[in-house]
Amino acid sequence: MSDAPFLTPEEEFAQLQKLSNEYEPEVTGPLVGDRQSSSAIATEYANADPVYRVKTQALPAKYAFFRTCRGDGHCGWRAIAFGYFEALLHVGDVAKFDVEEARLISMNNLLNLAGFSEDVYIDFAEEAYDLLRKLGGSLQLGNGPSLLLEAFNDMGVSMAIITYVKLLASAWIQSRAEEYQNYLQTDVKSYCSQNIEAAVCEIDDVAVAALSEALVKPAGIGLEILYLDRSIGDEVNAHAISQPMNFNGLLPMIRLLYRPGHYDILYKAEDLPAPPQQAPIHVALAYSNNHSFEAASPDANLLSMIPGMYSHNRFQTMDQSFGQRWAPATYDFDPTPAPQPQITPVQPYAPAPPAPVAPISVPHQDFMSPLHASPISHHSPGSHHSLQMEQQPVSLPFHSAPPPPVSIDRTPITVERGGPFRPSMYELEPGFGTGEVLPFQTNIFRNSHFNTCHFMNPSFQPEEWSPHEYRTGNKGKHKSVSQ
């Protein structure tokens, strides 16, 4: 049995300190979070040191919103890169995205002078160029903020852009080595390879200043860092890195909240663009529209709903327009269906009554009255004429001209018939069904649809071939003598 090595208190303390320094908590949450109220920071520090509690409680009064960045060693780089693209969105100028893309492409010369091969950085740079194009095209659609947040929460796109801005900061420092050497403890080349170009390294003050000069300030965007620490004061300490340019009244800014070892993004209420105002909706409060609908007539039936069928209301309006010159023709309706209804042609005009009435001369088309069913109890049996109608196969005669004017006395006409359907207007004309079919007179009539031998005629009957109607000509051709 071997004994465990004995450690002195000093050695044990050093071992614990080493474990504490190497401890890294598990990183969770989105790479870039949604914008939320900064009062959540005050809630987070509610039970912390009184200095932090006082400063965080005063934070929401000036900085209304904040956005978290995952603390994976890249939060500072990610916050500045995200703020750069977001500030361009707030400017809202499509041409600005084109200008920035051209400027970043021109900075490839700076990367080449710093010794970076184009094959190394071009893939990372293309991700930044592509995001600029997408955001420029999203201004009309209005989905730029969601598109930007989605891109930076994609690990591949986010790390490519972070690597690209790291290379820009490193190339900028190396191209101005004498300017930054006084702030470094080592030479410029070693500093850039260890503190900027390394895979996992958080941004420091020198790198922040270099990235501001290379990326943020030339775009006209301001950069400000607010330090939440134990320094004296009731508010966070603000340090301006660069000042914004005025874009038609807009001052694009990037504000970072620095807590020991971590960066988040802060917003003032005026930093955010105003939401689009909805166009005013005109409401005519004094407008009134009264629609009047007439109830259906008690004697209306389903036939009045069929297009082309005459309704009672329509002819009632016509009666009123004629000034009640003609009494409506009535028909007694027998609900008992007749086994075989018969209709025969009748004269539509009843003989004049003994009372003298001034005759009225009108064209043939004007004295047709609306036909509707009326109860038998409305008229006495002696005040109307009963007519028998028989149904026969009929063919509509072709009228070339209207009949001469007819003088008619104002006498009601009643017709008794079986069935709910009214007769056709042609059945009430004189000589209905008795006219003979006229022979074909011309080629025009022969080829028209009025010809029963024409296929478009409702009573189409093809012409039959008869051998005795054909004769042989001198040249042996057959000619028809039929009309």
Secondary structure, DSSP 8 states (H G I E B T S, - for coil): --------HHHHHHHHHHHHHH------S-SB---EETHHHHHHTTTS-HHHHHHHHHHHHH--EEE-B--SS-HHHHHHHHHHHHHHHHHT-HHHHHHHHHHHHHTHHHHHHTT--HHHHHHHHHHHHHHHHHHHHTTTTT-HHHHHHHHHTSHHHHHHHHHHHHHHHHHHHHHTHHHHGGG-SS-HHHHHHHHTSSSS----HHHHHHHIIIIIGGGT-EEEEEE-SSSSSSS-EEEEEE----BTTB--EEEEEEETTEEEEEE-GGGS------------TT-----------TT--GGGGSTTS--HHHHHHHHHHTTS-S--EEEEEESS--SS-------S-----SS----EEE-GGG----EEEE-GGGS-GGGS---------------SS----EEE-----EEEEESS----GGGGSTTTTT-------SHHHHTSTTSTTSTTSTT-------GGGEEE-TTS-EEE---
